[in-house]
């Protein structure tokens, strides 16, 4: 597996860990998660989301653990694009930052 495959696997695992973290911390099933400064839309296959919510309501930790184990095969995710207004706002700011950057002076040759 190449470096690209390892990164995808790491993102997959990070998304699954973040879903579990949010469910345990907030007792709610997330629709979006943020990993490595990127937002992902989460889609739960079949009725997996409802099963997790039901296990949360019943405080059934065994069932919740089983559902977490199935999460990898029951979840799909999609990278969300940033809003256009945010991209337009950041482009002029980057250009302005380049104009105000100090210019480097040439190095003088040392006398020997």
C-alpha positions as CSV (number, residue, x, y, z in Angstrom):
1,X,0.0,0.0,0.0
2,X,1.4,3.4,-1.0
3,X,1.6,6.6,1.0
4,X,-1.8,7.8,-0.4
5,X,-3.5,4.6,0.8
6,X,-2.0,5.0,4.3
7,X,-3.4,8.5,4.5
8,X,-6.8,7.4,3.5
9,X,-6.7,4.6,6.1
10,X,-5.6,7.1,8.7
11,X,-8.5,9.5,7.8
12,X,-11.0,6.5,7.8
13,X,-9.8,5.6,11.3
14,X,-9.8,9.2,12.5
15,X,-13.4,9.7,11.3
16,X,-14.5,6.5,13.1
17,X,-12.8,7.5,16.3
18,X,-14.3,11.0,16.1
19,X,-17.8,9.6,15.6
20,X,-17.3,7.3,18.7
21,X,-15.9,10.3,20.7
22,X,-18.8,12.5,19.9
23,X,-21.4,9.8,20.6
24,X,-19.8,9.1,24.0
25,X,-19.2,12.7,25.0
26,X,-22.4,14.3,23.7
27,X,-24.8,11.3,23.6
28,X,-25.8,12.2,20.0
29,X,-24.9,10.8,16.6
30,X,-23.0,13.4,14.5
31,X,-23.9,14.2,10.9
32,X,-20.6,16.0,10.3
33,X,-17.1,15.6,11.8
34,X,-14.0,17.7,11.4
35,X,-10.7,15.9,10.8
36,X,-7.4,17.5,9.9
37,X,-9.1,20.9,9.4
38,X,-11.5,19.4,6.9
39,X,-15.3,18.8,7.3
40,X,-16.8,15.5,6.4
41,X,-20.5,14.7,5.9
42,X,-21.4,11.4,7.5
43,X,-24.0,9.0,6.0
44,X,-25.1,6.0,8.0
45,X,-26.2,3.0,6.0
46,X,-29.4,1.2,6.7
47,X,-30.8,2.2,10.1
48,X,-27.5,2.2,12.0
49,X,-28.0,5.8,13.2
50,X,-31.4,4.9,14.8
51,X,-29.9,1.8,16.4
52,X,-27.1,3.9,18.0
53,X,-29.6,6.5,19.2
54,X,-31.8,3.8,20.7
55,X,-28.8,2.2,22.5
56,X,-28.0,5.7,23.9
57,X,-31.5,6.2,25.1
58,X,-31.5,2.8,26.8
59,X,-28.0,3.3,28.2
60,X,-27.1,-0.1,26.7
61,X,-23.3,-0.1,26.6
62,X,-23.0,-3.6,25.3
63,X,-25.2,-2.9,22.3
64,X,-23.4,0.5,21.8
65,X,-20.1,-1.3,21.7
66,X,-21.4,-3.8,19.2
67,X,-22.7,-1.0,17.0
68,X,-19.3,0.8,17.2
69,X,-17.7,-2.4,16.0
70,X,-19.9,-2.4,12.9
71,X,-19.4,1.3,12.3
72,X,-16.6,0.8,9.6
73,X,-19.0,-1.1,7.3
74,X,-22.1,1.1,8.1
75,X,-20.7,4.5,7.5
76,X,-19.8,6.5,4.4
77,X,-18.3,10.0,4.4
78,X,-17.8,12.8,1.9
79,X,-15.4,15.7,2.1
80,X,-17.4,19.0,2.2
81,X,-16.3,21.9,0.1
82,X,-15.7,25.2,1.8
83,X,-18.2,27.9,1.1
84,X,-17.3,30.1,-1.9
85,X,-17.4,33.3,0.2
86,X,-14.7,32.0,2.5
87,X,-12.5,31.2,-0.5
88,X,-13.0,34.6,-2.0
89,X,-12.2,36.3,1.3
90,X,-9.0,34.4,1.8
91,X,-7.5,35.0,-1.7
92,X,-7.1,38.8,-1.4
93,X,-5.8,38.4,2.1
94,X,-3.1,36.0,0.8
95,X,-2.2,38.5,-2.0
96,X,-2.0,41.4,0.5
97,X,0.3,39.3,2.7
98,X,2.6,38.7,-0.2
99,X,2.9,42.4,-1.1
100,X,3.7,43.5,2.5
101,X,6.4,40.8,3.0
102,X,9.8,42.3,3.6
103,X,12.3,41.9,0.7
104,X,15.5,40.2,1.5
105,X,18.8,42.0,1.1
106,X,21.6,40.5,-0.9
107,X,24.4,39.0,1.1
108,X,27.7,40.7,0.8
109,X,30.7,38.6,0.0
110,X,33.1,38.2,2.9
111,X,36.6,39.6,2.5
112,X,39.3,37.0,3.2
